[in-house]
Amino acid sequence: MATIEECRAALGKLSDTMRGAEGEVGAAAALERSVSCHVTDLDITFAGRMTGGRIEVDATLPGPPREKARIRLALAGDDLVALVDGELNFATAWGSGRVRLEASLLDLFRLRKLL
C-alpha cells in the first residue's frame, strides 16, 4: 500500500508533468479549478487548486473531501502512483471503477487530454 508521502510525491510528479505540457495538453493543464484527491485506502484527501498549469496541494485532510471541489478524484494510493508512473491506463481504471473522476462535462472534455 502506498504511503501518504508516496501519494504526495505522485501528485507532485503529475504537477511537474502538467507544467511542462504543450499544445492541447498544456491548455487542459492551464485550467484554474479547485481540486481534491481522495486516497480511499488511506482515507485521506489532498485538497488544493489547479493553477498556472500546476496542482498546488494546500492541505492533507483525514477522511473524504469536506468541500466539493470542481475537480474530484478518488482512488487507492497504489493506483495513484501507478497512474502517474504510466503503469496504469486511466481509461481502463476509470471504466472498471478503480478510479473516480468527477467534474463538469466541459472540464471532463478538457481533462481527457491530460489523461
Backbone torsions as a table, in degrees:
resi	resn	phi	psi	omega
1	MET	NA	132.1	179.1
2	ALA	-66.5	146.5	179.2
3	THR	-88.8	169.7	176.2
4	ILE	-59.2	-41.8	-179.3
5	GLU	-64.0	-40.1	178.0
6	GLU	-65.9	-38.5	178.4
7	CYS	-67.5	-42.7	177.2
8	ARG	-61.8	-41.3	178.4
9	ALA	-64.2	-38.5	178.1
10	ALA	-63.4	-42.4	177.2
11	LEU	-64.6	-36.7	175.8
12	GLY	-64.0	-41.6	178.3
13	LYS	-64.7	-41.8	176.6
14	LEU	-61.1	-42.2	178.6
15	SER	-61.2	-44.3	178.3
16	ASP	-62.2	-41.0	178.2
17	THR	-63.1	-43.0	179.7
18	MET	-62.0	-42.4	-177.2
19	ARG	-63.2	-31.6	-179.3
20	GLY	-87.5	-0.9	-176.8
21	ALA	-73.1	149.3	178.7
22	GLU	-126.5	171.5	176.2
23	GLY	63.2	-139.7	-177.6
24	GLU	-63.9	-35.5	179.4
25	VAL	-66.7	-42.4	177.2
26	GLY	-62.6	-38.6	177.6
27	ALA	-65.2	-39.6	177.9
28	ALA	-66.2	-37.3	-179.6
29	ALA	-70.5	-19.1	-176.3
30	ALA	-83.0	6.3	177.0
31	LEU	-59.0	147.3	173.9
32	GLU	-110.5	100.7	-174.6
33	ARG	-146.0	152.3	168.1
34	SER	-75.4	144.1	-178.7
35	VAL	-135.9	152.2	170.3
36	SER	-140.8	145.9	176.8
37	CYS	-129.9	105.9	179.7
38	HIS	-91.6	116.7	177.3
39	VAL	-91.0	102.8	-167.0
40	THR	-65.6	-40.2	-177.2
41	ASP	-73.9	-24.4	175.8
42	LEU	-93.5	-12.9	-176.1
43	ASP	50.9	51.9	173.9
44	ILE	-130.8	158.7	178.0
45	THR	-128.5	129.3	169.7
46	PHE	-92.3	123.6	-178.5
47	ALA	-119.7	141.7	179.6
48	GLY	-178.8	-145.6	-177.1
49	ARG	-140.3	148.5	163.4
50	MET	-91.1	121.2	-179.7
51	THR	-156.0	139.6	178.8
52	GLY	60.3	29.3	179.7
53	GLY	77.0	14.8	-179.0
54	ARG	-132.8	165.2	170.4
55	ILE	-105.2	121.4	177.3
56	GLU	-108.9	112.3	178.9
57	VAL	-84.1	118.9	-179.3
58	ASP	-93.5	-28.5	-174.4
59	ALA	-152.9	149.4	170.6
60	THR	-117.7	115.5	-171.8
61	LEU	-117.8	145.8	174.5
62	PRO	-71.3	146.4	175.4
63	GLY	80.3	-171.6	179.8
64	PRO	-71.6	168.6	-179.4
65	PRO	-56.5	138.4	179.0
66	ARG	-85.3	-31.8	178.3
67	GLU	-119.2	152.2	-178.7
68	LYS	-85.0	104.0	177.0
69	ALA	-73.6	159.7	179.0
70	ARG	-70.1	-30.1	175.7
71	ILE	-124.5	121.7	-175.4
72	ARG	-125.1	127.7	179.6
73	LEU	-121.9	137.5	176.6
74	ALA	-138.9	129.7	-178.7
75	LEU	-169.6	169.4	176.0
76	ALA	-75.8	154.6	-178.8
77	GLY	-59.6	-43.2	178.7
78	ASP	-61.7	-36.7	178.8
79	ASP	-69.2	-37.8	176.4
80	LEU	-60.2	-49.1	-179.8
81	VAL	-62.4	-44.2	-179.5
82	ALA	-64.9	-39.8	178.0
83	LEU	-61.1	-49.1	-177.1
84	VAL	-66.2	-34.9	179.2
85	ASP	-80.2	-2.2	178.8
86	GLY	80.4	13.0	-179.2
87	GLU	-91.2	-11.8	-179.8
88	LEU	-129.7	127.1	179.0
89	ASN	-77.6	126.2	-176.7
90	PHE	-60.2	-47.7	-176.0
91	ALA	-60.3	-42.0	178.7
92	THR	-65.1	-45.4	-179.5
93	ALA	-65.4	-39.4	179.6
94	TRP	-68.4	-44.4	-179.5
95	GLY	-63.8	-30.4	-179.9
96	SER	-89.4	-5.0	179.2
97	GLY	88.7	2.7	178.1
98	ARG	-69.9	-27.4	180.0
99	VAL	-125.8	133.6	174.0
100	ARG	-114.3	129.4	176.2
101	LEU	-127.1	123.5	178.9
102	GLU	-124.4	132.6	178.8
103	ALA	-167.6	173.7	175.7
104	SER	-65.4	159.0	-179.6
105	LEU	-58.0	-43.0	179.3
106	LEU	-62.9	-43.0	178.4
107	ASP	-65.8	-37.8	177.6
108	LEU	-60.8	-40.8	178.2
109	PHE	-63.7	-39.5	178.4
110	ARG	-70.0	-43.2	-176.4
111	LEU	-67.5	-25.9	-178.5
112	ARG	-59.7	-24.9	178.0
113	LYS	-71.5	-28.5	177.1
114	LEU	-75.7	-31.7	-170.8
115	LEU	-101.7	NA	NA
